[in-house]
Amino acid sequence: MSEKDKQFYELLAAWEETYKKGQLTLWIFLALKDGKKYVDEIKAFVEDASNQSMTCEEQSLYRNLRKYQHIGVVDYERGKGNKGPERKYFFLTALGRELLDHFVSRNINLFFNQKVKDLLKTEEPL
């Protein structure tokens, strides 16, 4: 690999890492949009729905969920686990649902605009 290619892929990896960190909140909210989930289910949803492009550690999820709970956009209730102790089942509060709806309306729906779709068209992949 040439030095130019190496630099290109380092820049791409750095951008993707920053981008993915910013996306984690959206993916967690999307996971909780359709109902209560415990952390393993949230993790599986994020990885599956993102075609494995997003991964997240349980510790990261718990840290974020605690932060979201503290600001009132996520809450949890305890429920039975399969064979072990009770689990925390997380869900979006009314405020969390409203926040997600407005975020999607203001930020995600832009990507469905034809002008933006045209801009996103790419040449052949590298």
FENMO-V847058 format. One record per residue. N is the residue number from 0. PSI is psi in degrees with one decimal (999 if undefined). Layout:
{{N/PSI} {N/PSI}}
//
This chain:
{{0/133.6} {1/164.0} {2/-37.5} {3/-44.2} {4/-42.2} {5/-45.0} {6/-41.3} {7/-49.9} {8/-29.0} {9/-43.0} {10/-43.4} {11/-45.0} {12/-40.9} {13/-42.5} {14/-45.8} {15/-38.6} {16/-45.2} {17/-43.9} {18/-44.7} {19/-38.2} {20/-39.4} {21/-24.8} {22/-17.5} {23/-41.7} {24/-46.9} {25/-47.5} {26/-39.6} {27/-45.5} {28/-40.7} {29/-38.3} {30/-36.5} {31/-8.8} {32/-38.8} {33/8.6} {34/179.1} {35/139.8} {36/149.0} {37/169.6} {38/-43.3} {39/-35.4} {40/-37.8} {41/-47.2} {42/-47.8} {43/-41.4} {44/-50.4} {45/-47.5} {46/-42.2} {47/-49.4} {48/-26.3} {49/12.4} {50/39.0} {51/8.9} {52/-21.1} {53/130.9} {54/156.1} {55/141.9} {56/148.3} {57/-41.9} {58/-40.1} {59/-43.1} {60/-47.8} {61/-42.8} {62/-46.4} {63/-43.3} {64/-38.3} {65/-42.6} {66/-44.8} {67/-36.4} {68/-41.7} {69/-35.0} {70/0.9} {71/17.1} {72/-13.9} {73/147.3} {74/179.8} {75/161.9} {76/152.8} {77/143.3} {78/168.6} {79/140.3} {80/174.1} {81/-58.4} {82/-14.5} {83/-151.4} {84/172.5} {85/151.9} {86/158.3} {87/121.5} {88/113.6} {89/150.8} {90/158.9} {91/137.6} {92/175.1} {93/-40.7} {94/-40.1} {95/-42.2} {96/-42.9} {97/-42.4} {98/-46.0} {99/-46.9} {100/-45.8} {101/-39.5} {102/-47.5} {103/-44.8} {104/-42.4} {105/-26.8} {106/-45.3} {107/-40.9} {108/-18.5} {109/-33.1} {110/-8.4} {111/-5.0} {112/132.7} {113/-38.4} {114/-44.1} {115/-39.7} {116/-43.3} {117/-40.3} {118/-31.5} {119/-11.9} {120/135.9} {121/160.8} {122/-165.0} {123/142.8} {124/153.5} {125/999}}
//
